[in-house]
Amino acid sequence: MDLLHSSPRAVAPVLRTAAAVTAAAAGTAAGLGAWGVVVERRRFQLRTERLRLLPEGSAPLRILHLSDLHVWPGQRAVREFVHSLAALEPDLVVDTGDNLSHPQALPWLLEVLEPLFRFPGAYVPGSNCYFAPKLKNPFRYLWRDTSGEGRDQSALLPTQDMHDAFDAAGWTPLINRSARMQVAGLTLDLSGVDDPHLGYDRHPGFGDPAAADLRLGVAHAPYLRTLDRFVADGAQLVLAGHTHGGQVCLPGGRALVSNCDLEPQRCKGLIAQGGVPVNVSAGLGTSRFAPIRLFCPPEAVLLTLTD
């Protein structure tokens, strides 16, 4: 149709069609946004994985991996879900950081985690264990590298109080340190780093590999340098979080960003780096300033390791 020579009567249907398409697109976007805010961010899932990593004759080892709770006061849905995880009776709980999203959230976080403190545990911090999130453009991850961001001294979180509470519950800190644990009749060598997203990571390596049944690397953010260093140090399994699985994804869960240098298509699930399995959790929460998930429900992960 030559619109330059069409009558107003001919142009009107085209304009009405374009307006209808625009309105439909806007309505779809609004509907998806409402779903992501109201429904999907509370649609908690338990992902299960099974890996053959233990010496022959070992009993199975069950590791519950939690990440990115981003707790703020009054979040009853996440409290109920995390409480339900205690029924799994894991042999070990590993928390890979970003636990807080509000300066007054520590009592609520401890209430959320309380049933899991009766199990052996280990933890590393993320940036939102040190600094509270602030209102920012949530799409900035699409065009800029945000590593190192978040060190706002005006928004300090009660980091030491949180770590003291975890320590008092018997959980093992892996903040640029290694530790040997006896869990379910197995000797575990754990090596963890402070948050790579903030550049705080300093790798301690592992102990004597001949004395361990499993070497486990733990970090908040799965930067490639971090994963490669764990592989070089001899890790047999690595746990990380940080990415939120992309948080707002395309249909089918296809992530657009990872918020680090890990490829978006590998930013959640069980992946491999240098032949070593890496579990990247999509996490359980969001920043309180971007409380939405789309095609990427929140998750905890239960890994069962066998011989």
Phi and psi in degrees as GROMACS dihedral restraints (atoms count N, CA, C in turn):
[ dihedral_restraints ]
;  ai    aj    ak    al  type     phi  dphi    fc
    3     4     5     6     1   -89.0    20    10
    4     5     6     7     1    98.8    20    10
    6     7     8     9     1   -69.2    20    10
    7     8     9    10     1   -22.7    20    10
    9    10    11    12     1   -66.5    20    10
   10    11    12    13     1   -24.5    20    10
   12    13    14    15     1  -119.7    20    10
   13    14    15    16     1    17.2    20    10
   15    16    17    18     1   -90.6    20    10
   16    17    18    19     1   154.0    20    10
   18    19    20    21     1   -77.9    20    10
   19    20    21    22     1   158.6    20    10
   21    22    23    24     1   -54.7    20    10
   22    23    24    25     1   -33.5    20    10
   24    25    26    27     1   -65.9    20    10
   25    26    27    28     1   -33.2    20    10
   27    28    29    30     1   -78.7    20    10
   28    29    30    31     1   -33.9    20    10
   30    31    32    33     1   -73.1    20    10
   31    32    33    34     1   -32.6    20    10
   33    34    35    36     1   -55.1    20    10
   34    35    36    37     1   -45.7    20    10
   36    37    38    39     1   -61.6    20    10
   37    38    39    40     1   -36.1    20    10
   39    40    41    42     1   -62.8    20    10
   40    41    42    43     1   -45.7    20    10
   42    43    44    45     1   -64.6    20    10
   43    44    45    46     1   -39.1    20    10
   45    46    47    48     1   -65.5    20    10
   46    47    48    49     1   -39.3    20    10
   48    49    50    51     1   -64.2    20    10
   49    50    51    52     1   -45.2    20    10
   51    52    53    54     1   -61.3    20    10
   52    53    54    55     1   -42.1    20    10
   54    55    56    57     1   -64.0    20    10
   55    56    57    58     1   -38.7    20    10
   57    58    59    60     1   -66.1    20    10
   58    59    60    61     1   -41.9    20    10
   60    61    62    63     1   -63.2    20    10
   61    62    63    64     1   -43.6    20    10
   63    64    65    66     1   -61.7    20    10
   64    65    66    67     1   -44.0    20    10
   66    67    68    69     1   -64.3    20    10
   67    68    69    70     1   -39.6    20    10
   69    70    71    72     1   -65.2    20    10
   70    71    72    73     1   -42.2    20    10
   72    73    74    75     1   -62.8    20    10
   73    74    75    76     1   -43.7    20    10
   75    76    77    78     1   -63.5    20    10
   76    77    78    79     1   -39.9    20    10
   78    79    80    81     1   -65.3    20    10
   79    80    81    82     1   -40.2    20    10
   81    82    83    84     1   -63.4    20    10
   82    83    84    85     1   -45.6    20    10
   84    85    86    87     1   -61.1    20    10
   85    86    87    88     1   -42.0    20    10
   87    88    89    90     1   -65.0    20    10
   88    89    90    91     1   -39.5    20    10
   90    91    92    93     1   -65.5    20    10
   91    92    93    94     1   -42.7    20    10
   93    94    95    96     1   -64.0    20    10
   94    95    96    97     1   -40.7    20    10
   96    97    98    99     1   -62.1    20    10
   97    98    99   100     1   -43.2    20    10
   99   100   101   102     1   -63.4    20    10
  100   101   102   103     1   -41.8    20    10
  102   103   104   105     1   -59.9    20    10
  103   104   105   106     1   -45.7    20    10
  105   106   107   108     1   -64.0    20    10
  106   107   108   109     1   -36.8    20    10
  108   109   110   111     1   -80.5    20    10
  109   110   111   112     1   -44.7    20    10
  111   112   113   114     1   -88.3    20    10
  112   113   114   115     1   -37.1    20    10
  114   115   116   117     1  -109.8    20    10
  115   116   117   118     1   -60.9    20    10
  117   118   119   120     1   -66.3    20    10
  118   119   120   121     1   -33.5    20    10
  120   121   122   123     1   -68.5    20    10
  121   122   123   124     1   -12.4    20    10
  123   124   125   126     1  -109.2    20    10
  124   125   126   127     1     6.6    20    10
  126   127   128   129     1   -90.8    20    10
  127   128   129   130     1    70.4    20    10
  129   130   131   132     1   -67.9    20    10
  130   131   132   133     1   140.3    20    10
  132   133   134   135     1  -125.6    20    10
  133   134   135   136     1   153.0    20    10
  135   136   137   138     1  -112.1    20    10
  136   137   138   139     1   110.6    20    10
  138   139   140   141     1   -88.5    20    10
  139   140   141   142     1   137.7    20    10
  141   142   143   144     1  -118.4    20    10
  142   143   144   145     1   140.1    20    10
  144   145   146   147     1  -133.8    20    10
  145   146   147   148     1   150.8    20    10
  147   148   149   150     1  -131.2    20    10
  148   149   150   151     1   128.8    20    10
  150   151   152   153     1  -134.7    20    10
  151   152   153   154     1   139.0    20    10
  153   154   155   156     1   -94.8    20    10
  154   155   156   157     1    97.9    20    10
  156   157   158   159     1  -131.3    20    10
  157   158   159   160     1   -11.2    20    10
  159   160   161   162     1   -92.4    20    10
  160   161   162   163     1   157.1    20    10
  162   163   164   165     1   -58.9    20    10
  163   164   165   166     1   152.1    20    10
  165   166   167   168     1   -57.0    20    10
  166   167   168   169     1   134.8    20    10
  168   169   170   171     1    90.5    20    10
  169   170   171   172     1    -3.0    20    10
  171   172   173   174     1   -75.6    20    10
  172   173   174   175     1   144.6    20    10
  174   175   176   177     1   -72.1    20    10
  175   176   177   178     1   153.7    20    10
  177   178   179   180     1   -58.8    20    10
  178   179   180   181     1   146.8    20    10
  180   181   182   183     1  -116.9    20    10
  181   182   183   184     1   125.7    20    10
  183   184   185   186     1  -109.2    20    10
  184   185   186   187     1   117.1    20    10
  186   187   188   189     1  -111.1    20    10
  187   188   189   190     1   123.0    20    10
  189   190   191   192     1   -95.1    20    10
  190   191   192   193     1   118.2    20    10
  192   193   194   195     1  -104.6    20    10
  193   194   195   196     1   117.0    20    10
  195   196   197   198     1  -112.4    20    10
  196   197   198   199     1   145.8    20    10
  198   199   200   201     1  -156.4    20    10
  199   200   201   202     1   153.0    20    10
  201   202   203   204     1    52.8    20    10
  202   203   204   205     1    53.3    20    10
  204   205   206   207     1   -68.2    20    10
  205   206   207   208     1   -36.7    20    10
  207   208   209   210     1    47.7    20    10
  208   209   210   211     1    52.2    20    10
  210   211   212   213     1   -72.6    20    10
  211   212   213   214     1   138.6    20    10
  213   214   215   216     1  -128.0    20    10
  214   215   216   217     1   159.4    20    10
  216   217   218   219     1   -58.5    20    10
  217   218   219   220     1   138.4    20    10
  219   220   221   222     1    91.6    20    10
  220   221   222   223     1     8.2    20    10
  222   223   224   225     1   -80.8    20    10
  223   224   225   226     1    88.0    20    10
  225   226   227   228     1   -74.6    20    10
  226   227   228   229     1   -33.0    20    10
  228   229   230   231     1   -64.2    20    10
  229   230   231   232     1   -45.9    20    10
  231   232   233   234     1   -68.9    20    10
  232   233   234   235     1   -33.8    20    10
  234   235   236   237     1   -61.1    20    10
  235   236   237   238     1   -46.6    20    10
  237   238   239   240     1   -63.3    20    10
  238   239   240   241     1   -40.1    20    10
  240   241   242   243     1   -66.8    20    10
  241   242   243   244     1   -48.1    20    10
  243   244   245   246     1   -63.4    20    10
  244   245   246   247     1   -38.8    20    10
  246   247   248   249     1   -59.8    20    10
  247   248   249   250     1   -37.3    20    10
  249   250   251   252     1   -66.0    20    10
  250   251   252   253     1   -23.1    20    10
  252   253   254   255     1   -69.6    20    10
  253   254   255   256     1   -20.7    20    10
  255   256   257   258     1   -61.3    20    10
  256   257   258   259     1   -27.6    20    10
  258   259   260   261     1   -66.1    20    10
  259   260   261   262     1   -15.5    20    10
  261   262   263   264     1   -72.3    20    10
  262   263   264   265     1   -18.9    20    10
  264   265   266   267     1    52.2    20    10
  265   266   267   268     1    56.9    20    10
  267   268   269   270     1   -68.1    20    10
  268   269   270   271     1   154.0    20    10
  270   271   272   273     1   -79.4    20    10
  271   272   273   274     1   -26.6    20    10
  273   274   275   276     1  -151.5    20    10
  274   275   276   277     1   137.9    20    10
  276   277   278   279     1  -109.9    20    10
  277   278   279   280     1   130.0    20    10
  279   280   281   282     1  -121.3    20    10
  280   281   282   283     1   122.8    20    10
  282   283   284   285     1  -107.9    20    10
  283   284   285   286     1   118.2    20    10
  285   286   287   288     1  -102.5    20    10
  286   287   288   289     1    31.1    20    10
  288   289   290   291     1    90.9    20    10
  289   290   291   292     1  -176.1    20    10
  291   292   293   294     1    55.7    20    10
  292   293   294   295     1    59.6    20    10
  294   295   296   297     1   -85.6    20    10
  295   296   297   298     1   -23.6    20    10
  297   298   299   300     1  -122.0    20    10
  298   299   300   301     1   148.5    20    10
  300   301   302   303     1  -132.7    20    10
  301   302   303   304     1    16.2    20    10
  303   304   305   306     1  -160.6    20    10
  304   305   306   307     1   138.2    20    10
  306   307   308   309     1   -61.2    20    10
  307   308   309   310     1   -24.2    20    10
  309   310   311   312     1  -102.5    20    10
  310   311   312   313     1    19.0    20    10
  312   313   314   315     1   -89.7    20    10
  313   314   315   316     1    -6.7    20    10
  315   316   317   318     1   -58.8    20    10
  316   317   318   319     1   -46.9    20    10
  318   319   320   321     1   -57.9    20    10
  319   320   321   322     1   -38.1    20    10
  321   322   323   324     1   -69.0    20    10
  322   323   324   325     1   -40.4    20    10
  324   325   326   327     1   -58.3    20    10
  325   326   327   328     1   -45.7    20    10
  327   328   329   330     1   -65.4    20    10
  328   329   330   331     1   -32.7    20    10
  330   331   332   333     1   -68.4    20    10
  331   332   333   334     1   -39.6    20    10
  333   334   335   336     1   -60.7    20    10
  334   335   336   337     1   -43.8    20    10
  336   337   338   339     1   -87.4    20    10
  337   338   339   340     1   -11.4    20    10
  339   340   341   342     1   -48.9    20    10
  340   341   342   343     1   -46.1    20    10
  342   343   344   345     1   -65.3    20    10
  343   344   345   346     1   -19.6    20    10
  345   346   347   348     1   -87.9    20    10
  346   347   348   349     1   -11.3    20    10
  348   349   350   351     1   -70.0    20    10
  349   350   351   352     1   -12.0    20    10
  351   352   353   354     1   -80.4    20    10
  352   353   354   355     1    -5.3    20    10
  354   355   356   357     1  -104.3    20    10
  355   356   357   358     1   151.9    20    10
  357   358   359   360     1   -56.4    20    10
  358   359   360   361     1   143.8    20    10
  360   361   362   363     1  -147.8    20    10
  361   362   363   364     1   164.5    20    10
  363   364   365   366     1  -146.6    20    10
  364   365   366   367     1   155.9    20    10
  366   367   368   369     1  -152.3    20    10
  367   368   369   370     1   154.8    20    10
  369   370   371   372     1  -132.6    20    10
  370   371   372   373     1   154.8    20    10
  372   373   374   375     1   -92.3    20    10
  373   374   375   376     1   157.4    20    10
  375   376   377   378     1  -116.2    20    10
  376   377   378   379     1  -179.5    20    10
  378   379   380   381     1   -60.6    20    10
  379   380   381   382     1   -34.6    20    10
  381   382   383   384     1   -87.7    20    10
  382   383   384   385     1    27.3    20    10
  384   385   386   387     1  -106.2    20    10
  385   386   387   388     1   -17.0    20    10
  387   388   389   390     1  -104.6    20    10
  388   389   390   391     1   -45.4    20    10
  390   391   392   393     1  -128.2    20    10
  391   392   393   394     1   133.3    20    10
  393   394   395   396     1   -69.6    20    10
  394   395   396   397     1   145.0    20    10
  396   397   398   399     1   -66.8    20    10
  397   398   399   400     1   153.5    20    10
  399   400   401   402     1  -124.3    20    10
  400   401   402   403     1   161.7    20    10
  402   403   404   405     1   -66.7    20    10
  403   404   405   406     1   119.0    20    10
  405   406   407   408     1  -140.4    20    10
  406   407   408   409     1   166.7    20    10
  408   409   410   411     1   -65.6    20    10
  409   410   411   412     1   115.9    20    10
  411   412   413   414     1   -69.2    20    10
  412   413   414   415     1   -11.9    20    10
  414   415   416   417     1   -97.6    20    10
  415   416   417   418     1     6.4    20    10
  417   418   419   420     1   -65.6    20    10
  418   419   420   421     1   -22.7    20    10
  420   421   422   423     1   -62.1    20    10
  421   422   423   424     1   -19.8    20    10
  423   424   425   426     1   -73.3    20    10
  424   425   426   427     1   -24.4    20    10
  426   427   428   429     1  -128.1    20    10
  427   428   429   430     1     2.4    20    10
  429   430   431   432     1  -145.4    20    10
  430   431   432   433     1   154.7    20    10
  432   433   434   435     1   -82.4    20    10
  433   434   435   436     1   120.3    20    10
  435   436   437   438     1  -101.9    20    10
  436   437   438   439     1     8.4    20    10
  438   439   440   441     1   -61.0    20    10
  439   440   441   442     1   138.8    20    10
  441   442   443   444     1    87.6    20    10
  442   443   444   445     1   -12.0    20    10
  444   445   446   447     1   -73.4    20    10
  445   446   447   448     1   160.3    20    10
  447   448   449   450     1   104.2    20    10
  448   449   450   451     1     3.5    20    10
  450   451   452   453     1   -90.8    20    10
  451   452   453   454     1    61.9    20    10
  453   454   455   456     1   -92.3    20    10
  454   455   456   457     1   106.6    20    10
  456   457   458   459     1   -66.9    20    10
  457   458   459   460     1   -13.6    20    10
  459   460   461   462     1   -82.4    20    10
  460   461   462   463     1    -6.6    20    10
  462   463   464   465     1  -125.1    20    10
  463   464   465   466     1    44.8    20    10
  465   466   467   468     1   -68.7    20    10
  466   467   468   469     1   142.6    20    10
  468   469   470   471     1  -103.7    20    10
  469   470   471   472     1   161.6    20    10
  471   472   473   474     1   -77.9    20    10
  472   473   474   475     1    62.6    20    10
  474   475   476   477     1   -59.1    20    10
  475   476   477   478     1   -50.7    20    10
  477   478   479   480     1   -65.8    20    10
  478   479   480   481     1   -38.2    20    10
  480   481   482   483     1   -62.4    20    10
  481   482   483   484     1   -39.8    20    10
  483   484   485   486     1   -64.2    20    10
  484   485   486   487     1   -46.4    20    10
  486   487   488   489     1   -64.9    20    10
  487   488   489   490     1   -37.8    20    10
  489   490   491   492     1   -61.8    20    10
  490   491   492   493     1   -39.7    20    10
  492   493   494   495     1   -67.2    20    10
  493   494   495   496     1   -40.4    20    10
  495   496   497   498     1   -63.9    20    10
  496   497   498   499     1   -43.9    20    10
  498   499   500   501     1   -62.2    20    10
  499   500   501   502     1   -41.4    20    10
  501   502   503   504     1   -64.4    20    10
  502   503   504   505     1   -28.2    20    10
  504   505   506   507     1   -79.7    20    10
  505   506   507   508     1    -6.0    20    10
  507   508   509   510     1    96.4    20    10
  508   509   510   511     1     6.2    20    10
  510   511   512   513     1   -79.3    20    10
  511   512   513   514     1   149.0    20    10
  513   514   515   516     1   -98.1    20    10
  514   515   516   517     1   123.2    20    10
  516   517   518   519     1   -75.1    20    10
  517   518   519   520     1   137.5    20    10
  519   520   521   522     1  -124.1    20    10
  520   521   522   523     1    46.9    20    10
  522   523   524   525     1   -91.1    20    10
  523   524   525   526     1    90.7    20    10
  525   526   527   528     1    56.7    20    10
  526   527   528   529     1    43.6    20    10
  528   529   530   531     1  -152.0    20    10
  529   530   531   532     1   160.9    20    10
  531   532   533   534     1  -111.6    20    10
  532   533   534   535     1   163.3    20    10
  534   535   536   537     1  -154.8    20    10
  535   536   537   538     1   150.3    20    10
  537   538   539   540     1  -110.6    20    10
  538   539   540   541     1   130.2    20    10
  540   541   542   543     1  -127.4    20    10
  541   542   543   544     1   145.4    20    10
  543   544   545   546     1  -101.1    20    10
  544   545   546   547     1   114.3    20    10
  546   547   548   549     1  -134.6    20    10
  547   548   549   550     1   123.4    20    10
  549   550   551   552     1    53.3    20    10
  550   551   552   553     1    39.8    20    10
  552   553   554   555     1    78.1    20    10
  553   554   555   556     1     7.8    20    10
  555   556   557   558     1  -115.4    20    10
  556   557   558   559     1   152.1    20    10
  558   559   560   561     1   -99.0    20    10
  559   560   561   562     1   116.6    20    10
  561   562   563   564     1  -108.9    20    10
  562   563   564   565     1   131.2    20    10
  564   565   566   567     1  -102.8    20    10
  565   566   567   568     1   118.4    20    10
  567   568   569   570     1  -111.7    20    10
  568   569   570   571     1   138.7    20    10
  570   571   572   573     1  -132.5    20    10
  571   572   573   574     1   124.2    20    10
  573   574   575   576     1  -131.1    20    10
  574   575   576   577     1   159.3    20    10
  576   577   578   579     1  -128.6    20    10
  577   578   579   580     1   152.1    20    10
  579   580   581   582     1   -66.8    20    10
  580   581   582   583     1   170.6    20    10
  582   583   584   585     1   -59.9    20    10
  583   584   585   586     1   115.1    20    10
  585   586   587   588     1   -65.7    20    10
  586   587   588   589     1   -26.3    20    10
  588   589   590   591     1   -63.8    20    10
  589   590   591   592     1   -31.8    20    10
  591   592   593   594     1   -91.1    20    10
  592   593   594   595     1    -3.8    20    10
  594   595   596   597     1    77.5    20    10
  595   596   597   598     1    22.2    20    10
  597   598   599   600     1   -90.1    20    10
  598   599   600   601     1    -2.1    20    10
  600   601   602   603     1   -75.5    20    10
  601   602   603   604     1   132.0    20    10
  603   604   605   606     1  -139.5    20    10
  604   605   606   607     1   112.5    20    10
  606   607   608   609     1   -79.7    20    10
  607   608   609   610     1   127.8    20    10
  609   610   611   612     1   -91.5    20    10
  610   611   612   613     1    -8.0    20    10
  612   613   614   615     1    73.9    20    10
  613   614   615   616     1  -169.6    20    10
  615   616   617   618     1  -115.1    20    10
  616   617   618   619     1   169.2    20    10
  618   619   620   621     1   -80.1    20    10
  619   620   621   622     1  -157.1    20    10
  621   622   623   624     1   -65.0    20    10
  622   623   624   625     1   113.5    20    10
  624   625   626   627     1   -64.2    20    10
  625   626   627   628     1   -25.6    20    10
  627   628   629   630     1   -69.0    20    10
  628   629   630   631     1   -18.6    20    10
  630   631   632   633     1   -97.1    20    10
  631   632   633   634     1     0.7    20    10
  633   634   635   636     1  -115.8    20    10
  634   635   636   637     1   146.0    20    10
  636   637   638   639     1   -86.6    20    10
  637   638   639   640     1   -21.4    20    10
  639   640   641   642     1  -155.5    20    10
  640   641   642   643     1   137.1    20    10
  642   643   644   645     1  -111.8    20    10
  643   644   645   646     1   116.0    20    10
  645   646   647   648     1  -116.8    20    10
  646   647   648   649     1   122.2    20    10
  648   649   650   651     1   -97.1    20    10
  649   650   651   652     1   140.9    20    10
  651   652   653   654     1  -135.1    20    10
  652   653   654   655     1   128.6    20    10
  654   655   656   657     1  -148.7    20    10
  655   656   657   658     1   158.4    20    10
  657   658   659   660     1   -76.1    20    10
  658   659   660   661     1   -58.5    20    10
  660   661   662   663     1  -103.9    20    10
  661   662   663   664     1   129.0    20    10
  663   664   665   666     1   -85.6    20    10
  664   665   666   667     1    58.2    20    10
  666   667   668   669     1   -64.8    20    10
  667   668   669   670     1   148.3    20    10
  669   670   671   672     1   -60.6    20    10
  670   671   672   673     1   -38.1    20    10
  672   673   674   675     1   -61.3    20    10
  673   674   675   676     1   -35.3    20    10
  675   676   677   678     1   -70.2    20    10
  676   677   678   679     1   -47.1    20    10
  678   679   680   681     1   -63.6    20    10
  679   680   681   682     1   -43.1    20    10
  681   682   683   684     1   -62.9    20    10
  682   683   684   685     1   -36.8    20    10
  684   685   686   687     1   -68.7    20    10
  685   686   687   688     1   -40.7    20    10
  687   688   689   690     1   -60.6    20    10
  688   689   690   691     1   -42.7    20    10
  690   691   692   693     1   -60.9    20    10
  691   692   693   694     1   -46.4    20    10
  693   694   695   696     1   -62.6    20    10
  694   695   696   697     1   -32.5    20    10
  696   697   698   699     1   -79.3    20    10
  697   698   699   700     1   -10.1    20    10
  699   700   701   702     1   101.4    20    10
  700   701   702   703     1    19.6    20    10
  702   703   704   705     1   -63.1    20    10
  703   704   705   706     1   144.4    20    10
  705   706   707   708     1  -101.7    20    10
  706   707   708   709     1   -16.0    20    10
  708   709   710   711     1  -156.4    20    10
  709   710   711   712     1   141.8    20    10
  711   712   713   714     1  -127.6    20    10
  712   713   714   715     1   138.4    20    10
  714   715   716   717     1  -117.9    20    10
  715   716   717   718     1   136.7    20    10
  717   718   719   720     1  -153.3    20    10
  718   719   720   721     1   169.9    20    10
  720   721   722   723     1  -138.8    20    10
  721   722   723   724     1  -125.4    20    10
  723   724   725   726     1    77.8    20    10
  724   725   726   727     1   -40.5    20    10
  726   727   728   729     1   -76.4    20    10
  727   728   729   730     1   -19.4    20    10
  729   730   731   732     1    56.7    20    10
  730   731   732   733     1    19.0    20    10
  732   733   734   735     1    65.0    20    10
  733   734   735   736     1    16.0    20    10
  735   736   737   738     1    98.5    20    10
  736   737   738   739     1   -24.2    20    10
  738   739   740   741     1    66.0    20    10
  739   740   741   742     1   -59.3    20    10
  741   742   743   744     1  -114.2    20    10
  742   743   744   745     1   104.0    20    10
  744   745   746   747     1  -114.4    20    10
  745   746   747   748     1   168.7    20    10
  747   748   749   750     1   -78.5    20    10
  748   749   750   751     1   163.4    20    10
  750   751   752   753     1   -51.8    20    10
  751   752   753   754     1   141.3    20    10
  753   754   755   756     1    88.2    20    10
  754   755   756   757     1     2.9    20    10
  756   757   758   759     1    78.3    20    10
  757   758   759   760     1    20.1    20    10
  759   760   761   762     1   -75.9    20    10
  760   761   762   763     1   113.2    20    10
  762   763   764   765     1   -75.3    20    10
  763   764   765   766     1   144.0    20    10
  765   766   767   768     1   -93.5    20    10
  766   767   768   769     1   -30.1    20    10
  768   769   770   771     1  -142.4    20    10
  769   770   771   772     1   160.4    20    10
  771   772   773   774     1  -120.0    20    10
  772   773   774   775     1    -8.6    20    10
  774   775   776   777     1    62.3    20    10
  775   776   777   778     1    23.3    20    10
  777   778   779   780     1  -162.2    20    10
  778   779   780   781     1  -170.0    20    10
  780   781   782   783     1   -90.1    20    10
  781   782   783   784     1     6.3    20    10
  783   784   785   786     1   -71.3    20    10
  784   785   786   787     1   137.4    20    10
  786   787   788   789     1   -59.4    20    10
  787   788   789   790     1   136.3    20    10
  789   790   791   792     1   -54.5    20    10
  790   791   792   793     1   -34.9    20    10
  792   793   794   795     1   -70.1    20    10
  793   794   795   796     1    -9.4    20    10
  795   796   797   798     1  -115.9    20    10
  796   797   798   799     1    18.4    20    10
  798   799   800   801     1   -90.0    20    10
  799   800   801   802     1    12.8    20    10
  801   802   803   804     1  -159.4    20    10
  802   803   804   805     1   154.6    20    10
  804   805   806   807     1    94.2    20    10
  805   806   807   808     1  -169.2    20    10
  807   808   809   810     1   -92.6    20    10
  808   809   810   811     1   113.2    20    10
  810   811   812   813     1  -119.7    20    10
  811   812   813   814     1  -176.1    20    10
  813   814   815   816     1  -132.7    20    10
  814   815   816   817     1   144.2    20    10
  816   817   818   819     1  -134.2    20    10
  817   818   819   820     1   116.6    20    10
  819   820   821   822     1    59.3    20    10
  820   821   822   823     1    32.5    20    10
  822   823   824   825     1    82.1    20    10
  823   824   825   826     1     0.9    20    10
  825   826   827   828     1  -104.1    20    10
  826   827   828   829     1   129.8    20    10
  828   829   830   831     1   -67.1    20    10
  829   830   831   832     1   137.8    20    10
  831   832   833   834     1  -128.3    20    10
  832   833   834   835     1   122.2    20    10
  834   835   836   837     1   -97.2    20    10
  835   836   837   838     1   114.6    20    10
  837   838   839   840     1  -103.6    20    10
  838   839   840   841     1   109.9    20    10
  840   841   842   843     1   -79.5    20    10
  841   842   843   844     1   138.4    20    10
  843   844   845   846     1   -75.6    20    10
  844   845   846   847     1    -7.2    20    10
  846   847   848   849     1    79.9    20    10
  847   848   849   850     1   169.0    20    10
  849   850   851   852     1  -106.4    20    10
  850   851   852   853     1   -11.1    20    10
  852   853   854   855     1  -136.0    20    10
  853   854   855   856     1  -169.3    20    10
  855   856   857   858     1  -145.7    20    10
  856   857   858   859     1   163.1    20    10
  858   859   860   861     1   -59.0    20    10
  859   860   861   862     1   144.6    20    10
  861   862   863   864     1   -67.8    20    10
  862   863   864   865     1   -13.6    20    10
  864   865   866   867     1   -89.8    20    10
  865   866   867   868     1    -7.7    20    10
  867   868   869   870     1  -140.7    20    10
  868   869   870   871     1    63.2    20    10
  870   871   872   873     1   -81.0    20    10
  871   872   873   874     1    67.1    20    10
  873   874   875   876     1  -144.7    20    10
  874   875   876   877     1   143.0    20    10
  876   877   878   879     1  -134.2    20    10
  877   878   879   880     1   143.5    20    10
  879   880   881   882     1  -140.9    20    10
  880   881   882   883     1   123.4    20    10
  882   883   884   885     1    53.3    20    10
  883   884   885   886     1    32.6    20    10
  885   886   887   888     1  -159.5    20    10
  886   887   888   889     1    72.8    20    10
  888   889   890   891     1   -65.6    20    10
  889   890   891   892     1   153.6    20    10
  891   892   893   894     1   -67.5    20    10
  892   893   894   895     1   151.8    20    10
  894   895   896   897     1  -148.0    20    10
  895   896   897   898     1   150.8    20    10
  897   898   899   900     1  -110.6    20    10
  898   899   900   901     1   161.2    20    10
  900   901   902   903     1  -130.2    20    10
  901   902   903   904     1   131.4    20    10
  903   904   905   906     1  -110.0    20    10
  904   905   906   907     1   114.8    20    10
  906   907   908   909     1  -103.1    20    10
  907   908   909   910     1   124.4    20    10
  909   910   911   912     1  -105.6    20    10
  910   911   912   913     1   116.4    20    10
  912   913   914   915     1   -99.9    20    10
  913   914   915   916     1   134.5    20    10
  915   916   917   918     1  -130.9    20    10
  916   917   918   919     1   176.4    20    10
